[in-house]
């Protein structure tokens, strides 16, 4: 049996299915909007209302909509001015407030916050970086503070107010995720040690290196998540290519789990496009395996779904699901 499946939507499926089930009746109302060029691709719930992004084919840029499940209670939330192309996305609810990224003229993508009690929607803190960033955003929560970064800019912490927003990291680096583990924040940042895994207790004065994995200082770290009390991430030690690593937060406890693709990288990784998801206390991830045909003809790439519990013995290919070029999967 074959069905169409794009790899990235497949990994987002678990995130999307819960709000769709919970708000099933609501979505029956909001999906068939006239002239809808794209169905909602982000859904969050705040105080009994569903907030979601939608691109209208007439107003060809995304906006945030809100619904309480009724026709009269379904409307555009942000921005309400059709001429404003702010492209809001990356919705996140924390401490009874709605956070999202959107353009701010002269300041590129910024973090906005909506406070329902004050009925206000505003930029939290202007980042000094300007330019045409694409707005890849990550969030993590630690000790009643929401931490975030947008694109390659610094990590910030906020309690949801401008005065309570502060800068955690100093200097620009390619941040490819931020995750809480053992009451600390883990992320990748560039300094004289290169792009390495770092951790912090949330204080700007407390950012430390976990381990110098790549002595060439050339390769970034890509955050995956926490499984079986192990922090998992992709790293390249300049020997094995990009592969799956684990750490308990110490240098001695940081190790390569398994060389899943001995002929190359586990995936074609960039900071805005890598594939993994944590579910049922396992990490599910994509492996691009290279098969050599002949020296004259190069390699073919076969894409497979793998899973791991953080140990080498249980890091295995899911033989019941094959991913095929062109966006198809097949159950054996």
Buried (B, 14 or more C-beta within 10 A) or exposed (E): EEEEBEBEEBBBEEEBEEBBEEBEEBBEBBEEBEEBEEBBBBBBBBEEBBBBBBBBEEBEBBBBBBBEBEEEEBEBBBBEEEEBBBBBBBBBBBBEBBBBBBBBEEBBBBBBBBBEEEEEBEBBBBBEBEEEBEBBBBBBBBEEBBBBBBBBBBBBBBBBEEEEBBBBBEEEBBBBBBBBBEEBBBBBBBBEBBBBBBBBEBEBEEBEBBBBBBEEBEBBBBBBBBBBEBBBBBBBBEEBBBBBBBBBBEEEEBEBBBBBBEEBBBBEBEBEEBBBBBBEEBBBBBBBBBEEEEEEEEEEEBBBBBBBBBEBEEBEBEEEBBBEEEBEBEEE
